[in-house]
Amino acid sequence: MALEVQKQEKETTQNLIRRFTQAVRESGILMRARKNRFKEKKKSETAKKRTAKLREEMKKKQEMLAKLGKITEK
């Protein structure tokens, strides 16, 4: 997956960099990296159930504290 560009004879550094960036753009490496940047892993069933249970417990706790007047409802 590595992209390699060799400096040609009598080629300036700027031209080499330009050729490299063009090769990266054409290969699609940068687009794939940007797509995968914020990709999240899929949660397992037990993890989903655990987070749902925690959400329900927190909701019940908030409702109880609101009834007791410890916090104000938004």
N, CA, C and O of each residue as an XYZ file, in Angstrom:
296
protein
N       0.826     -1.183      0.000
C       0.000      0.000      0.000
C       0.869      1.245      0.000
O       0.360      2.357     -0.138
N       2.165      1.069      0.152
C       3.060      2.215      0.175
C       3.174      2.811     -1.221
O       3.193      2.099     -2.224
N       3.249      4.113     -1.255
C       3.374      4.835     -2.510
C       4.778      5.406     -2.583
O       5.226      6.090     -1.662
N       5.471      5.126     -3.681
C       6.865      5.539     -3.778
C       7.078      6.342     -5.049
O       6.636      5.940     -6.126
N       7.754      7.475     -4.924
C       8.073      8.324     -6.068
C       9.567      8.600     -6.028
O      10.090      9.117     -5.040
N      10.246      8.252     -7.108
C      11.695      8.463     -7.193
C      11.983      9.778     -7.902
O      11.302     10.149     -8.858
N      12.997     10.471     -7.420
C      13.386     11.734     -8.037
C      14.083     11.445     -9.371
O      15.025     10.656     -9.438
N      13.602     12.098    -10.417
C      14.184     11.900    -11.739
C      15.376     12.849    -11.925
O      15.588     13.768    -11.134
N      16.136     12.605    -12.979
C      17.291     13.439    -13.250
C      16.841     14.858    -13.573
O      15.871     15.056    -14.305
N      17.541     15.836    -13.031
C      17.288     17.262    -13.268
C      15.863     17.677    -12.886
O      15.292     18.587    -13.487
N      15.300     17.005    -11.886
C      13.957     17.359    -11.417
C      14.081     18.159    -10.121
O      14.841     17.795     -9.224
N      13.334     19.237    -10.039
C      13.393     20.048     -8.827
C      12.594     19.369     -7.719
O      11.771     18.489     -7.972
N      12.855     19.794     -6.501
C      12.148     19.233     -5.351
C      10.665     19.578     -5.409
O       9.823     18.764     -5.030
N      10.347     20.765     -5.874
C       8.942     21.179     -5.979
C       8.184     20.293     -6.964
O       7.043     19.911     -6.707
N       8.817     19.968     -8.089
C       8.168     19.084     -9.057
C       7.980     17.682     -8.485
O       6.973     17.025     -8.750
N       8.948     17.233     -7.707
C       8.842     15.918     -7.077
C       7.667     15.891     -6.105
O       6.892     14.935     -6.086
N       7.538     16.936     -5.303
C       6.428     17.014     -4.348
C       5.095     17.073     -5.087
O       4.122     16.445     -4.671
N       5.052     17.825     -6.178
C       3.824     17.934     -6.961
C       3.443     16.576     -7.550
O       2.272     16.196     -7.527
N       4.432     15.841     -8.078
C       4.159     14.508     -8.615
C       3.685     13.553     -7.530
O       2.797     12.732     -7.757
N       4.282     13.668     -6.355
C       3.881     12.808     -5.240
C       2.439     13.082     -4.823
O       1.648     12.152     -4.666
N       2.096     14.360     -4.645
C       0.730     14.690     -4.230
C      -0.280     14.272     -5.285
O      -1.385     13.848     -4.947
N       0.080     14.383     -6.548
C      -0.806     13.951     -7.626
C      -0.990     12.432     -7.577
O      -2.098     11.936     -7.783
N       0.075     11.705     -7.309
C      -0.008     10.245     -7.219
C      -0.868      9.825     -6.036
O      -1.636      8.869     -6.139
N      -0.749     10.528     -4.915
C      -1.571     10.227     -3.738
C      -3.038     10.481     -4.055
O      -3.902      9.678     -3.703
N      -3.316     11.591     -4.718
C      -4.694     11.935     -5.069
C      -5.299     10.887     -6.001
O      -6.446     10.479     -5.817
N      -4.539     10.455     -6.989
C      -5.038      9.476     -7.955
C      -5.209      8.097     -7.347
O      -6.099      7.352     -7.758
N      -4.380      7.743     -6.382
C      -4.468      6.413     -5.787
C      -5.678      6.258     -4.877
O      -6.162      5.143     -4.684
N      -6.176      7.356     -4.315
C      -7.351      7.283     -3.444
C      -7.018      6.961     -2.000
O      -7.926      6.727     -1.202
N      -5.760      6.942     -1.645
C      -5.343      6.621     -0.282
C      -5.907      7.634      0.704
O      -6.409      7.264      1.765
N      -5.823      8.899      0.353
C      -6.273      9.960      1.242
C      -7.777      9.900      1.469
O      -8.241     10.120      2.588
N      -8.541      9.605      0.427
C      -9.998      9.521      0.563
C     -10.394      8.364      1.475
O     -11.302      8.496      2.297
N      -9.707      7.222      1.326
C     -10.005      6.083      2.201
C      -9.670      6.397      3.647
O     -10.406      6.012      4.555
N      -8.567      7.093      3.866
C      -8.175      7.451      5.231
C      -9.192      8.407      5.840
O      -9.526      8.278      7.017
N      -9.687      9.358      5.065
C     -10.682     10.302      5.571
C     -12.005      9.613      5.873
O     -12.681      9.974      6.837
N     -12.382      8.631      5.068
C     -13.623      7.895      5.314
C     -13.534      7.094      6.602
O     -14.501      7.025      7.360
N     -12.373      6.487      6.856
C     -12.211      5.625      8.029
C     -11.851      6.397      9.289
O     -11.740      5.805     10.363
N     -11.668      7.702      9.177
C     -11.205      8.495     10.308
C     -12.162      8.431     11.499
O     -11.731      8.278     12.641
N     -13.455      8.550     11.226
C     -14.431      8.584     12.310
C     -15.285      7.318     12.355
O     -16.370      7.323     12.937
N     -14.814      6.264     11.760
C     -15.565      5.015     11.745
C     -15.583      4.404     13.142
O     -14.548      4.316     13.803
N     -16.748      3.990     13.579
C     -16.878      3.399     14.912
C     -17.029      1.893     14.782
O     -17.612      1.388     13.823
N     -16.500      1.201     15.751
C     -16.654     -0.242     15.775
C     -18.084     -0.588     16.169
O     -18.722      0.137     16.933
N     -18.578     -1.700     15.641
C     -19.911     -2.157     16.011
C     -19.853     -2.756     17.404
O     -18.920     -3.485     17.742
N     -20.873     -2.438     18.219
C     -20.920     -2.963     19.576
C     -21.508     -4.368     19.571
O     -22.346     -4.709     18.737
N     -21.050     -5.167     20.517
C     -21.606     -6.502     20.652
C     -22.978     -6.404     21.316
O     -23.338     -5.363     21.864
N     -23.722     -7.474     21.261
C     -25.070     -7.491     21.837
C     -25.029     -7.237     23.347
O     -25.871     -6.511     23.875
N     -24.058     -7.830     24.038
C     -23.994     -7.641     25.485
C     -23.654     -6.195     25.827
O     -24.170     -5.651     26.803
N     -22.790     -5.571     25.030
C     -22.442     -4.169     25.280
C     -23.645     -3.277     25.048
O     -23.864     -2.327     25.800
N     -24.435     -3.568     24.013
C     -25.653     -2.793     23.738
C     -26.637     -2.911     24.896
O     -27.223     -1.921     25.336
N     -26.806     -4.133     25.379
C     -27.734     -4.358     26.492
C     -27.254     -3.648     27.755
O     -28.049     -3.070     28.496
N     -25.938     -3.700     27.991
C     -25.370     -3.067     29.171
C     -25.585     -1.549     29.142
O     -25.972     -0.956     30.149
N     -25.336     -0.931     28.000
C     -25.518      0.518     27.905
C     -26.987      0.902     28.013
O     -27.317      1.937     28.593
N     -27.871      0.079     27.459
C     -29.308      0.356     27.564
C     -29.754      0.264     29.019
O     -30.557      1.077     29.479
N     -29.236     -0.720     29.739
C     -29.586     -0.889     31.154
C     -29.077      0.300     31.974
O     -29.788      0.803     32.844
N     -27.845      0.750     31.698
C     -27.300      1.907     32.410
C     -28.120      3.166     32.127
O     -28.355      3.974     33.025
N     -28.555      3.330     30.868
C     -29.379      4.479     30.507
C     -30.694      4.480     31.284
O     -31.128      5.514     31.792
N     -31.316      3.310     31.368
C     -32.577      3.195     32.113
C     -32.374      3.499     33.598
O     -33.192      4.188     34.206
N     -31.292      2.991     34.180
C     -31.022      3.243     35.598
C     -30.787      4.725     35.862
O     -31.278      5.265     36.853
N     -30.045      5.379     34.988
C     -29.789      6.816     35.147
C     -31.076      7.624     35.011
O     -31.284      8.606     35.724
N     -31.933      7.198     34.089
C     -33.212      7.887     33.890
C     -34.083      7.763     35.151
O     -34.694      8.738     35.589
N     -34.132      6.564     35.721
C     -34.912      6.354     36.937
C     -34.344      7.175     38.096
O     -35.097      7.747     38.884
N     -33.030      7.228     38.195
C     -32.380      7.992     39.256
C     -32.702      9.477     39.118
O     -32.992     10.142     40.112
N     -32.653      9.998     37.898
C     -32.978     11.403     37.646
C     -34.426     11.705     38.014
O     -34.716     12.740     38.615
N     -35.338     10.799     37.651
C     -36.755     10.994     37.983
C     -36.967     10.996     39.495
O     -37.742     11.799     40.013
N     -36.278     10.095     40.205
C     -36.418     10.011     41.656
C     -35.892     11.290     42.314
O     -36.532     11.828     43.217
N     -34.740     11.776     41.871
C     -34.188     13.003     42.436
C     -35.080     14.209     42.135
O     -35.185     15.125     42.950
N     -35.714     14.207     40.974
C     -36.621     15.299     40.623
C     -37.853     15.271     41.525
O     -38.335     16.321     41.950
N     -38.362     14.076     41.818
C     -39.532     13.948     42.701
C     -39.214     14.421     44.118
O     -40.056     15.024     44.783
N     -37.992     14.141     44.571
C     -37.589     14.536     45.913
C     -37.230     16.025     45.994
O     -37.070     16.570     47.086
N     -37.106     16.671     44.847
C     -36.774     18.087     44.825
C     -35.289     18.359     44.921
O     -34.884     19.498     45.152
N     -34.474     17.342     44.751
C     -33.019     17.515     44.833
C     -32.482     18.245     43.593
O     -31.526     19.016     43.675
N     -33.121     17.982     42.444
C     -32.714     18.657     41.206
C     -33.973     19.230     40.547
O     -35.089     18.790     40.822
N     -33.775     20.197     39.693
C     -34.912     20.764     38.960
C     -34.954     20.137     37.580
O     -33.920     19.861     36.971
N     -36.159     19.920     37.106
C     -36.319     19.326     35.780
C     -36.052     20.371     34.719
O     -36.334     21.554     34.913
N     -35.518     19.943     33.623
C     -35.237     20.858     32.520
C     -36.375     20.878     31.550
O     -36.321     21.594     30.550
